[in-house]
Amino acid sequence: MTKPFTLQPLINLAQHQNDSATRKLGQLNKQQLSAQSKLDMLQQYRKDYQARLQAATQNGINPAELRNFQEFMSKLDEAISQQLKLVGQSKLSTQAGRGEFNTAQRKLKSFEVLQQRHTETQNIAAAKSEQIALDEHTGRFASYKATNSDENS
């Protein structure tokens, strides 16, 4: 008779933690991609606006328009700076999430190895038990046959 694996509740918990860490890492990756995409968009917008400013200065621009361009460029630079910070924080969060995910995976795999060893041990014990029963049956049959052949002789 096989014994139940006593660590099954821990495997279930580890599986739940692994699933949770997987979902969290997915969300963190999505947030990081979104933050990077916004940064790329702001940087591209700044390049485009810089090109417009250069074209306007070559064609002649009045001081009020130049000041407006410069103020807007300053605001873009500030937005880019803030977005760079968000991207950095997002990368750190994603790295931490990846660490949690790796830890959860290692833990789950450890429990799965223990479960596999338990199953193998149970299978070996069952095979031994079956072999003993078969040997006993064969021994009885041989004994029965021997006693019957002695009676017939």
C-alpha positions in Angstrom: 0.0 0.0 0.0 1.4 3.4 -1.0 1.8 6.1 1.5 0.6 9.6 0.5 3.1 12.3 -0.1 3.0 14.3 3.1 4.5 17.4 1.5 1.7 17.8 -1.0 0.3 20.9 0.8 3.7 22.5 0.4 3.8 21.7 -3.3 0.4 23.2 -3.7 1.5 26.4 -1.9 4.7 26.5 -3.9 2.7 26.1 -7.1 0.4 29.0 -6.0 3.5 31.2 -5.2 5.0 30.3 -8.6 1.8 31.2 -10.4 1.6 34.5 -8.5 5.2 35.3 -9.2 4.7 34.5 -12.9 1.7 36.9 -13.1 3.6 39.6 -11.2 6.6 39.3 -13.5 4.4 39.6 -16.5 2.8 42.7 -15.2 6.2 44.2 -14.3 7.5 43.4 -17.8 4.5 45.1 -19.3 4.9 48.2 -17.1 8.6 48.4 -18.0 7.8 48.1 -21.8 5.1 50.8 -21.4 7.5 53.2 -19.5 10.2 52.6 -22.1 7.8 53.2 -24.9 6.7 56.5 -23.4 10.3 57.5 -23.0 11.1 56.7 -26.6 8.0 58.6 -27.7 9.1 61.7 -25.7 12.6 61.5 -27.0 11.4 61.2 -30.6 9.0 64.1 -30.0 11.9 66.2 -28.7 14.0 65.4 -31.8 11.2 66.4 -34.0 10.6 69.6 -32.1 14.3 70.4 -32.1 14.4 69.9 -35.9 11.4 72.4 -36.2 13.2 74.9 -34.0 16.3 74.7 -36.2 14.2 75.1 -39.3 12.4 78.1 -37.8 15.6 79.8 -36.7 17.1 79.3 -40.2 14.0 80.9 -41.8 13.9 83.6 -39.1 11.9 83.6 -35.9 10.7 86.4 -33.7 11.9 86.5 -30.1 8.4 85.5 -28.6 8.2 82.4 -30.8 11.8 81.5 -29.9 11.0 81.8 -26.2 7.9 79.6 -26.6 10.1 77.0 -28.4 12.7 77.1 -25.6 10.1 76.9 -22.9 8.4 73.9 -24.5 11.8 72.2 -25.0 12.5 72.8 -21.4 9.2 71.1 -20.4 10.0 68.2 -22.8 13.4 67.8 -21.2 11.8 67.8 -17.7 9.3 65.2 -18.9 12.1 63.1 -20.4 14.0 63.3 -17.1 11.0 62.2 -15.1 10.3 59.3 -17.5 13.9 58.2 -17.3 13.5 57.9 -13.5 10.3 55.9 -14.1 12.1 53.6 -16.5 14.9 53.1 -14.0 12.5 52.3 -11.2 10.6 50.0 -13.5 13.7 48.1 -14.4 14.6 47.7 -10.7 11.1 46.4 -10.0 11.3 44.0 -12.9 14.6 42.7 -11.7 13.2 42.1 -8.2 10.2 40.4 -9.7 12.5 38.2 -11.8 14.3 37.3 -8.6 11.1 36.3 -6.8 10.0 34.3 -9.9 13.4 32.4 -9.9 13.1 31.7 -6.2 9.6 30.4 -6.5 10.6 28.2 -9.5 13.6 26.7 -7.6 11.4 26.1 -4.5 8.7 24.4 -6.6 11.2 22.2 -8.5 12.8 21.2 -5.2 9.4 19.9 -3.9 8.7 18.2 -7.2 12.1 16.4 -7.0 11.1 15.2 -3.5 7.7 14.1 -4.7 9.4 12.2 -7.6 11.7 10.5 -5.2 8.8 9.6 -2.9 6.9 8.1 -5.9 10.0 6.1 -7.0 10.5 4.8 -3.4 6.8 3.8 -3.3 7.1 2.1 -6.7 10.2 0.1 -5.6 8.5 -0.9 -2.3 5.4 -2.0 -4.3 7.5 -4.0 -6.7 9.3 -5.7 -3.9 6.1 -6.5 -2.2 4.7 -7.9 -5.4 7.9 -10.0 -6.0 7.6 -11.4 -2.4 4.0 -12.3 -3.0 4.9 -13.9 -6.3 7.8 -15.9 -4.7 5.5 -17.1 -2.0 2.9 -18.2 -4.5 5.5 -19.9 -6.6 6.9 -21.7 -3.5 3.5 -22.9 -2.5 2.8 -24.1 -6.0 6.1 -25.9 -6.2 5.4 -27.4 -2.8 1.9 -28.5 -3.8 3.2 -30.0 -7.0 5.9 -31.9 -5.1 3.4 -33.3 -2.6 1.0 -34.3 -5.4 3.8 -36.0 -7.5 4.9 -37.9 -4.3 1.4 -39.2 -3.8 1.0 -40.3 -7.4 4.2 -42.3 -7.3 
